[in-house]
Amino acid sequence: MENLNGLLAFVRTAESGSFVAAGRLLGLSASAVGKSVARLEARLGVRLLQRSTRHLHLTAEGETFLLRGQRILADLAEAEHAIAQTRDTPQGKLRVSLPLIGYRMLLPMLDDYLRAYPSVSLDLDFNDRLVDVIEEGFDVVIRSGQLRDSRLKARPIAPFGFCVVGSPAYFARRGKPGRPAELAGHACLHYKFPTTGKLQPWALSPVAEHIPPTLVCNSIEALIQAAGRGLGLAYLPDFLIGEALAQGTLDTALSDCLPQRGTFWAVWPSSRHESPKIRSFVDFVCARMLKTG
């Protein structure tokens, strides 16, 4: 290390023309730079710089040593850059928590992500409970709703809305409700949150006083199937039913009475925001998830 310090002090002195200027570049005093060069000369057994009261001049040996020294420092800088690039490559296990239905949003993109970042291995946790990102050791969490933890960083992924849907056969048999109050006369299929047992509220305007719980279950996939089979009306996120609407197995009702919108967020511990694997995943999902066209 002393040899490298001496080499660096000599090269910067030769390039800048003085111990004072070299000291400014290296964050050292002029005296410390001069002593470091003197120790280098003593080890080499030759004088590299000819000193006068006002100027420094390279000796013949100094000129030869300067060229070699500059080359050595350039090679060292290149090696450090190569190591930094390796360090900045996304790699290692990435723990991600998503809602239970999150596989519908994420899985279609995973092949592209894993091909782009083959050194990353994903550990996916699908659940609807409110996880503690830091205490449970997650790298990234995808959730909707308000974010209240100041220890976390967050980026919005995409907005989403809700639809009241039923099958064409159901509407042919029972008719379409024209306003929320008419839901009282319909079969309604409710989603129950697995972690709390509470029913997903139907956010309608104006508010419906009574929405019969004809069927209650804790699986959104089951609700989609039940609605498609004509069992009743379901209140579902719009991004889950686009295919069913396009195929005609589901149709919408009360479209003008659904003001509620939500946003999915990517959330991660603020202390890890520089992690290449986290950055790569967050950038990817924010660019791709729930995007159309």
N, C-alpha and C positions, 0 to 999 in steps of 0.2 A: 504493500500500500504506500509506503514511503517512496518507493521508486516511482510509482504512478503520480503521486503528489508532486514530486520533483519534476517529472516530465511535463505535467500540466502547467506548473509554474513557469518552467523555461519556455514552453511553446507560447503561452499567453504573453509573456514578457517580450519575446522576440517579435510576436505579431503586433503588439501594441506600442512597443518602443520604450517602455519604462516600467519600473517596478510599481510605481504608483498606479498607472493605468491597469496593469495586470491585477493589482490588488483589488481595484474596484470591480473588475470582472469576476474575481474569485471570492469576493467577500472577505478579504484578508488585508492586513496592513502591508505597506510597502516593505517594511523590515522583515516580516514573516515570509514574503515572497522571495526577497533577496537571500535570506538564510536557506530556504528550500533549494534555490538554484545552486548556492554554494555547496550544499551537501551533495547535490547531484554531480557537480564538477569534481568534488573530492572522490566520490565513488568511481567515476570514470577515469580520473587521473589526467584530465585535460581541461583547458579553459574554453568554455563555450561562448562567453560574452566578454568583450573588452570594455571595461568600465572607465569613464572619465567623469569629470565633475558635472557635465551637462548631458552627456549622451551615452548610449549603450550601442555597441557594434558587435555583430556576430563575427567570431573567428571562422577560419576555414572549417575547423571541426564542428563549430556551432552550426554553420550552414548545412553541413551534411546531416548532423543530428536533428536539425529542425525538420527537414524533409521526412526523415524516418519517423520522427515524433508525431508530426501532423497525420501521417498515414496510420500510425497506431491509434491515435485518438479517434480518427474517422472510423476505423474498423470497430473500435469499442462502442461508438455511438450507434453504428449500424447493428451491432449485436444486441445492444440494449433495446433498440427499436423492434428487432425481431422477437425478443422475449416479451415486450409489451404487447405486440400483436397476438402472441400466443395467449397471454393473460386475458386479452380482451375478447377472445373467441368464446361464444356461448357454449358451455359444456357442463356436465354434471347433472344430478337429479334435480328436477323442478317439481315441487309440490304445489298443486293447484286445487282449490276448492271451488265447486260450482253448485248451483241449484240442482235438484234431482233431475229436472227436465233439461239441464244444461247439455247433456250429450247430444240433444237434437241440434243445438247451436254449434257445438264444438267439433263433433266427430267428422262432419263433412270437410273440415279444413285441416285435420290432423296430418293427413298424408303429405300435404304441401309443406306444413311446418317441419315435420320430421325429416323430410328430404332436404329442406333448406338448412336445417341445423342437426346434422346426424350425431353430433356429440352430446346432445341433450336427451335425457331420458325423463319421461313424464310419469308422475305419480298423481293420478286424478282421484279426487274425493267428491262424490256426488251426494249432497244432502241439503236439506232446507233449513237446518238450524243456523243460528247466528254464531259462527265460529269466531274464536279469538285468534286473529291472524298471527300475532306475535307469540302468545303463550303456546299455541299449538304448532308453531313452527312452519306455517305455510309461507311459500314464497309469493304466491299471487292468489287472490280470491276474487271471483266474479260474482257480484251481487247487485240487486236493485235496491232502491230506497235511500234514506238519508244516511250520510256518513258523519259520525260524531267523534271518532277517535283521532286526536291530534297527532298521534304517533304514526299515522298512515299517510301515504301518498295515494292519489287516485286520479284516474283519467276516465272520462265518459266513453263508453263503447258505442252505444246506439240507443235511441228512444224506442219505445213500443207502446201500443195501446191495447184496448180490450174490445171484444165483440160478444154480443149475444147471438148464439147460433143454434140452429136446429136442422134437421134433415128436410128435404123437400116433401117427403112422405108425411112427416109430422105436420108441416105447415098446411099441406093439403087436407089433412084430417082435422086439425084443430084451429087453423087460421094463424095469421101473424099478429102478435100484439102491436097495437099502434102507439101505445104509451105505457110507461112503466107500471101504472096502476093495474093494467090488464094482466100482468104476470100472475096475479092472485088466482086467475082461472086457468093457469097452465101448469103442466108438469115441469118442474125445475130441478136441474141436476147440480149439486153443490160440491165444491172442492173443499176438503178438510185438511188443514195443515198437519202433517204427521207429527211434528214436534210439539205443537200446542193443543191440537184437537179443535181449534177454532175454525169456523167456516170462513172462506174467502168472501168478503163483502162484495156485493154487486154495486159498484159506484155508478149510479144513474142520476140523471137530472131531467125532471124532478124525481125526488126520492120515491122509491116504491115502498109502500107501507108493509106489504106482505109478499114474500117470495117463497112459495111452498117448498119445503125440503123433500121433494118426492124421492130423490135418491141422493145419498151422501157417500163420497168415497175419498180416499187419500191418494189417488193416482190420477194425474191429469190425462195420461194416456187412456185410462179407462173411461174418463168422461168424454173424451173425443170419440171413442168407439161407441159409447152409449148414445151420444147425441146423433152420431151417424146412423145408428140403427133405429132412430125414431122414438127413443124412450123419453125425450123431453128436450128442454132448452138448457144450454150451458153457457156460462160466462167464462171466456177463455182469452189468453193473450193472443194478439193477432198473428205473431210470428209463428205460432204453432199450427195454425189452421189454413195457411195460405194454399197448401197443396190440396186440402180437402175442398176449399172453396173453388179452386181452379178446376177440380175434377167434378164438381157438382154434387158431391156427397153431403155437403153442408151449405147452408145459406144463412144470411145475416138478418137480424131484426133490430129495431130500435137504434139504428145507426146514428140518428141525430140526438140521442139521449146518453151518449157515452163520453163524458168530458175527461175522464181520468187518463193520464199518460204517465208512463214511468221511464226510467233510464237504467240501463245496465252500466255498471262501473267495473273497471279493473282496479283493484286495491292491493297495495303491497307495503311492507314496512319501510318507513322513510330512511332507515339506516342502511337499506339494501338497494337504494334506487340506482346505484352505479353498476349493479351486477349485470354483466352482459346477457346472462340467460334470462333474467327477469325483463330486461329492456327488450330483448328480441321477442319474447312472448307477448308482452304488453303491446308493443308496436304492431305485431301480427294480428292479434285479435281486434285491436282498435281499427285496423284497416280493413278487416275482412268480415268480422262477425255481424250477422244480421244486415249485411249490405246487399243491395239488389243491383242488377244491371252489370 
